[in-house]
Amino acid sequence: MENTRGGMDGKVVLITGGTSGIGKAAATA
């Protein structure tokens, strides 16, 4: 889902966050 923001960003979010909440916050920030 976070992938929509960007392949690179999505990957980083997934690795860094792992959680939907954290992922969303990182993607939004």
PyMOL Python script that loads the backbone (N, CA, C, O; Angstrom):
from pymol import cmd

cmd.read_pdbstr("""\
ATOM      1  N   MET A   1       0.834  -1.199   0.000  1.00  0.00           N
ATOM      2  CA  MET A   1       0.000   0.000   0.000  1.00  0.00           C
ATOM      3  C   MET A   1       0.881   1.266   0.000  1.00  0.00           C
ATOM      4  O   MET A   1       0.641   2.196  -0.771  1.00  0.00           O
ATOM      5  N   GLU A   2       1.891   1.288   0.864  1.00  0.00           N
ATOM      6  CA  GLU A   2       2.766   2.453   0.903  1.00  0.00           C
ATOM      7  C   GLU A   2       3.553   2.568  -0.399  1.00  0.00           C
ATOM      8  O   GLU A   2       4.102   3.623  -0.714  1.00  0.00           O
ATOM      9  N   ASN A   3       3.601   1.469  -1.151  1.00  0.00           N
ATOM     10  CA  ASN A   3       4.342   1.459  -2.417  1.00  0.00           C
ATOM     11  C   ASN A   3       3.830   2.549  -3.351  1.00  0.00           C
ATOM     12  O   ASN A   3       4.584   3.058  -4.179  1.00  0.00           O
ATOM     13  N   THR A   4       2.550   2.912  -3.224  1.00  0.00           N
ATOM     14  CA  THR A   4       1.964   3.912  -4.104  1.00  0.00           C
ATOM     15  C   THR A   4       2.778   5.206  -4.040  1.00  0.00           C
ATOM     16  O   THR A   4       2.880   5.929  -5.030  1.00  0.00           O
ATOM     17  N   ARG A   5       3.342   5.486  -2.898  1.00  0.00           N
ATOM     18  CA  ARG A   5       4.116   6.722  -2.743  1.00  0.00           C
ATOM     19  C   ARG A   5       5.364   6.664  -3.628  1.00  0.00           C
ATOM     20  O   ARG A   5       5.693   7.636  -4.307  1.00  0.00           O
ATOM     21  N   GLY A   6       6.053   5.525  -3.619  1.00  0.00           N
ATOM     22  CA  GLY A   6       7.259   5.404  -4.454  1.00  0.00           C
ATOM     23  C   GLY A   6       7.962   4.094  -4.158  1.00  0.00           C
ATOM     24  O   GLY A   6       8.017   3.670  -3.004  1.00  0.00           O
ATOM     25  N   GLY A   7       8.499   3.450  -5.177  1.00  0.00           N
ATOM     26  CA  GLY A   7       9.176   2.160  -4.976  1.00  0.00           C
ATOM     27  C   GLY A   7      10.244   2.272  -3.899  1.00  0.00           C
ATOM     28  O   GLY A   7      10.273   1.466  -2.969  1.00  0.00           O
ATOM     29  N   MET A   8      11.111   3.255  -4.014  1.00  0.00           N
ATOM     30  CA  MET A   8      12.190   3.404  -3.044  1.00  0.00           C
ATOM     31  C   MET A   8      11.610   3.749  -1.673  1.00  0.00           C
ATOM     32  O   MET A   8      11.950   3.123  -0.669  1.00  0.00           O
ATOM     33  N   ASP A   9      10.737   4.747  -1.643  1.00  0.00           N
ATOM     34  CA  ASP A   9      10.135   5.167  -0.382  1.00  0.00           C
ATOM     35  C   ASP A   9       9.393   4.008   0.266  1.00  0.00           C
ATOM     36  O   ASP A   9       9.530   3.765   1.465  1.00  0.00           O
ATOM     37  N   GLY A  10       8.609   3.297  -0.533  1.00  0.00           N
ATOM     38  CA  GLY A  10       7.837   2.175  -0.006  1.00  0.00           C
ATOM     39  C   GLY A  10       8.749   1.140   0.619  1.00  0.00           C
ATOM     40  O   GLY A  10       8.466   0.628   1.702  1.00  0.00           O
ATOM     41  N   LYS A  11       9.839   0.832  -0.056  1.00  0.00           N
ATOM     42  CA  LYS A  11      10.768  -0.173   0.471  1.00  0.00           C
ATOM     43  C   LYS A  11      11.338   0.286   1.802  1.00  0.00           C
ATOM     44  O   LYS A  11      11.362  -0.476   2.769  1.00  0.00           O
ATOM     45  N   VAL A  12      11.791   1.515   1.854  1.00  0.00           N
ATOM     46  CA  VAL A  12      12.377   2.053   3.083  1.00  0.00           C
ATOM     47  C   VAL A  12      11.355   2.009   4.213  1.00  0.00           C
ATOM     48  O   VAL A  12      11.671   1.617   5.336  1.00  0.00           O
ATOM     49  N   VAL A  13      10.136   2.413   3.905  1.00  0.00           N
ATOM     50  CA  VAL A  13       9.079   2.433   4.916  1.00  0.00           C
ATOM     51  C   VAL A  13       8.836   1.028   5.443  1.00  0.00           C
ATOM     52  O   VAL A  13       8.697   0.816   6.647  1.00  0.00           O
ATOM     53  N   LEU A  14       8.787   0.062   4.512  1.00  0.00           N
ATOM     54  CA  LEU A  14       8.517  -1.312   4.922  1.00  0.00           C
ATOM     55  C   LEU A  14       9.624  -1.822   5.815  1.00  0.00           C
ATOM     56  O   LEU A  14       9.358  -2.457   6.835  1.00  0.00           O
ATOM     57  N   ILE A  15      10.867  -1.551   5.444  1.00  0.00           N
ATOM     58  CA  ILE A  15      12.006  -2.046   6.222  1.00  0.00           C
ATOM     59  C   ILE A  15      12.112  -1.295   7.551  1.00  0.00           C
ATOM     60  O   ILE A  15      12.354  -1.896   8.597  1.00  0.00           O
ATOM     61  N   THR A  16      11.928   0.015   7.496  1.00  0.00           N
ATOM     62  CA  THR A  16      12.094   0.817   8.707  1.00  0.00           C
ATOM     63  C   THR A  16      10.911   0.640   9.653  1.00  0.00           C
ATOM     64  O   THR A  16      11.082   0.429  10.853  1.00  0.00           O
ATOM     65  N   GLY A  17       9.704   0.730   9.086  1.00  0.00           N
ATOM     66  CA  GLY A  17       8.507   0.641   9.928  1.00  0.00           C
ATOM     67  C   GLY A  17       8.072  -0.792  10.123  1.00  0.00           C
ATOM     68  O   GLY A  17       8.201  -1.336  11.220  1.00  0.00           O
ATOM     69  N   GLY A  18       7.557  -1.416   9.069  1.00  0.00           N
ATOM     70  CA  GLY A  18       7.033  -2.765   9.223  1.00  0.00           C
ATOM     71  C   GLY A  18       5.590  -2.700   9.692  1.00  0.00           C
ATOM     72  O   GLY A  18       4.791  -3.587   9.388  1.00  0.00           O
ATOM     73  N   THR A  19       5.255  -1.645  10.438  1.00  0.00           N
ATOM     74  CA  THR A  19       3.889  -1.505  10.929  1.00  0.00           C
ATOM     75  C   THR A  19       3.122  -0.507  10.073  1.00  0.00           C
ATOM     76  O   THR A  19       3.696   0.471   9.592  1.00  0.00           O
ATOM     77  N   SER A  20       1.835  -0.748   9.881  1.00  0.00           N
ATOM     78  CA  SER A  20       1.026   0.156   9.053  1.00  0.00           C
ATOM     79  C   SER A  20       1.094   1.574   9.614  1.00  0.00           C
ATOM     80  O   SER A  20       1.249   2.534   8.860  1.00  0.00           O
ATOM     81  N   GLY A  21       0.980   1.707  10.924  1.00  0.00           N
ATOM     82  CA  GLY A  21       1.003   3.034  11.547  1.00  0.00           C
ATOM     83  C   GLY A  21       2.307   3.749  11.247  1.00  0.00           C
ATOM     84  O   GLY A  21       2.308   4.879  10.758  1.00  0.00           O
ATOM     85  N   ILE A  22       3.418   3.086  11.542  1.00  0.00           N
ATOM     86  CA  ILE A  22       4.725   3.719  11.319  1.00  0.00           C
ATOM     87  C   ILE A  22       4.922   3.975   9.835  1.00  0.00           C
ATOM     88  O   ILE A  22       5.386   5.044   9.440  1.00  0.00           O
ATOM     89  N   GLY A  23       4.568   2.993   9.014  1.00  0.00           N
ATOM     90  CA  GLY A  23       4.727   3.153   7.569  1.00  0.00           C
ATOM     91  C   GLY A  23       3.963   4.358   7.070  1.00  0.00           C
ATOM     92  O   GLY A  23       4.481   5.160   6.292  1.00  0.00           O
ATOM     93  N   LYS A  24       2.727   4.480   7.521  1.00  0.00           N
ATOM     94  CA  LYS A  24       1.901   5.614   7.077  1.00  0.00           C
ATOM     95  C   LYS A  24       2.530   6.925   7.537  1.00  0.00           C
ATOM     96  O   LYS A  24       2.605   7.882   6.766  1.00  0.00           O
ATOM     97  N   ALA A  25       2.976   6.972   8.776  1.00  0.00           N
ATOM     98  CA  ALA A  25       3.575   8.201   9.300  1.00  0.00           C
ATOM     99  C   ALA A  25       4.808   8.568   8.492  1.00  0.00           C
ATOM    100  O   ALA A  25       4.988   9.729   8.126  1.00  0.00           O
ATOM    101  N   ALA A  26       5.660   7.588   8.210  1.00  0.00           N
ATOM    102  CA  ALA A  26       6.884   7.856   7.450  1.00  0.00           C
ATOM    103  C   ALA A  26       6.526   8.314   6.042  1.00  0.00           C
ATOM    104  O   ALA A  26       7.118   9.263   5.528  1.00  0.00           O
ATOM    105  N   ALA A  27       5.559   7.643   5.415  1.00  0.00           N
ATOM    106  CA  ALA A  27       5.170   7.991   4.052  1.00  0.00           C
ATOM    107  C   ALA A  27       4.592   9.404   4.029  1.00  0.00           C
ATOM    108  O   ALA A  27       4.845  10.172   3.101  1.00  0.00           O
ATOM    109  N   THR A  28       3.813   9.740   5.059  1.00  0.00           N
ATOM    110  CA  THR A  28       3.204  11.063   5.110  1.00  0.00           C
ATOM    111  C   THR A  28       4.265  12.128   5.349  1.00  0.00           C
ATOM    112  O   THR A  28       4.213  13.216   4.776  1.00  0.00           O
ATOM    113  N   ALA A  29       5.223  11.799   6.199  1.00  0.00           N
ATOM    114  CA  ALA A  29       6.280  12.770   6.514  1.00  0.00           C
ATOM    115  C   ALA A  29       7.173  12.920   5.295  1.00  0.00           C
ATOM    116  O   ALA A  29       8.134  13.688   5.324  1.00  0.00           O
TER     117      ALA A  29
END
""", "prot")
cmd.dss("prot")
cmd.show_as("cartoon", "prot")
cmd.util.cbc("prot")
cmd.orient("prot")
